Amino acid sequence: MSEAHWQVFIHRKAEKILKRLDGETLERIRRAIRSLANEPRPAGVKKLTSHDNLYRLRVGDWRIIYAIEDDRLIVLVLEISTRGNAYRNL
């Protein structure tokens, strides 16, 4: 049986952050985002207790905040930020 692949969408705000990142950091974050299409809840991911369907994935000093829509097989990347700023505007 083949595994279902998830669609990953990146919010405009998160896309703007990606455009400002340098080479190595950008590549590590893009690789992490691409991997969410195969496994939206990888090892090390944390569910945010303050929200129903928000998750946090750590990539070094950076955080990727995203929502999962299980019924539609969608992952929506909402925020990409450094550790200190990641949770301020949720």
PyMOL commands that set and color helices and strands:
alter all, ss='L'
color gray80, all
select helices_A, chain A and resi 12-20+23-35+70-72
alter helices_A, ss='H'
color red, helices_A
select strands_A, chain A and resi 7-10+46-47+54-59+62-69+74-82
alter strands_A, ss='S'
color yellow, strands_A
deselect
rebuild
show_as cartoon
